[in-house]
């Protein structure tokens, strides 16, 4: 009963352990997934900030080229200006794609693109108008004021986007640090659980080995004990196949142990019909029986034996074999017969 309870407790403990591991793995997956998402958001935010810096640098370069072109009408400077504008457009297009991932507000990016397009179109018209004619200082000043206003509005939007992205980057980094910290704890918990499981398995296996060794030693002791008992000892399994046949059984019946082990006891112990019914009903009824029987040696000689036999059952009271202790009383029976015969003769005389 105790062994059964122990097995039940081990099964419950194992089930709880597996459930705990599954829960830990599920939470770990959640944290890993969120950490990956935050890492992606962080990378995207950094990408946006880098593109903003590139846009600012190119705007400054384009403004410088625009002023030079208005004064010199140099086509090489105009080409440099166009290249800067083209690169700014590319960066803005990339930012529009990034905004679809919710790393920055889409309306801010679109507002920046629209503001820059207005600034770019005004500058292009300005350069076309003044490309041939000599620039009027008063008109130039007015145009510069308008251009400056457009440029300042562009920088306002850029500053807003940068602030939003830096705040978003900070939040994302904090979230990633949070998930990473939780993950490290879960890794430790999982490693600890794994260590405890290994330790438990080690002690259980060690205990099983010790128990098996103890059982083997007990079996060896029992075998030695059975072999040294001065009576014949015969044991069988549930099908009455011989499992043990000591040396006194060899002497009593004339069969060696290797001849009989694994074979049916009926083939080596010859019984009368009455004795067969008595012997084999014992196992069926789980009885203990003791009495005299007539057996026969391998050479056919009759053997009178005092038999003590009982069924062997397991923890569930199921029949798993039988054991018999057989004491040779042939000499005693013969002496009794001789005494009886002698008494009869004396009575006749």
CORRA-V484604 format. One record per backbone hydrogen bond with DSSP energy under -0.5 kcal/mol. CO is the residue of the C=O (numbers start at 1). NH is the residue of the N-H. If there is no record, write none. Layout:
CO NH
CO NH
//
This chain:
1 5
2 6
3 7
4 8
5 9
6 10
7 11
8 12
9 13
10 14
11 15
12 16
13 17
14 18
15 19
16 20
17 21
18 22
19 23
20 24
21 25
22 26
23 27
24 28
25 29
26 30
27 31
28 32
29 33
30 34
31 35
32 36
33 37
34 38
35 39
36 40
37 41
38 42
39 43
40 44
41 45
42 46
43 47
44 48
45 49
46 50
47 51
48 52
49 53
50 54
51 55
52 56
53 57
54 58
55 59
56 60
57 61
58 62
59 63
60 64
61 65
62 66
63 67
64 68
65 69
66 70
67 71
68 72
69 73
73 75
74 78
75 79
76 80
77 81
78 82
79 83
80 84
81 85
82 86
83 87
84 88
85 89
86 90
87 91
88 92
89 93
90 94
91 95
92 96
93 97
94 98
95 99
96 100
97 100
98 101
98 103
99 102
105 109
106 110
107 111
108 112
109 113
110 114
111 115
112 116
113 117
114 118
115 119
116 120
117 121
118 122
119 123
120 124
121 125
122 126
123 127
124 128
125 129
126 130
128 131
129 133
135 137
136 140
137 141
138 142
139 143
140 144
141 145
142 146
143 147
144 148
145 149
146 150
147 151
148 152
149 153
150 154
151 155
152 156
153 157
154 158
155 159
156 160
157 161
158 162
159 163
160 164
161 165
162 166
163 167
164 168
165 169
166 170
167 171
168 172
169 173
170 174
171 175
172 176
173 177
174 178
175 179
176 180
177 181
178 182
179 183
180 184
181 185
182 186
183 187
184 188
185 189
186 190
187 191
188 192
189 193
190 194
191 195
192 196
193 197
194 198
195 199
196 200
197 201
198 202
199 203
200 204
201 205
202 206
203 207
204 208
205 209
206 210
207 211
208 212
209 213
210 214
211 215
212 216
213 217
214 218
215 219
216 220
217 221
218 222
219 223
220 224
221 225
222 226
223 227
224 228
225 229
232 326
233 246
234 324
235 243
235 244
236 322
237 240
240 265
241 237
242 262
244 235
246 249
246 250
247 251
248 252
249 253
250 254
253 298
256 259
256 260
257 260
257 261
260 263
263 242
264 267
265 268
265 269
268 270
272 276
273 277
274 278
275 279
276 280
277 281
278 282
279 282
279 283
280 284
281 285
282 286
282 287
283 286
287 311
289 309
291 307
293 295
293 305
295 303
297 300
301 297
303 295
303 305
304 329
304 330
305 293
305 307
306 327
307 291
308 325
309 289
310 323
311 313
312 320
312 321
314 317
318 314
320 238
321 312
322 236
323 310
324 234
324 326
325 308
325 327
326 232
326 328
327 306
327 329
329 333
330 334
331 335
332 336
333 337
334 338
335 339
336 340
337 341
338 342
339 343
340 344
341 345
342 346
343 347
344 348
345 349
//
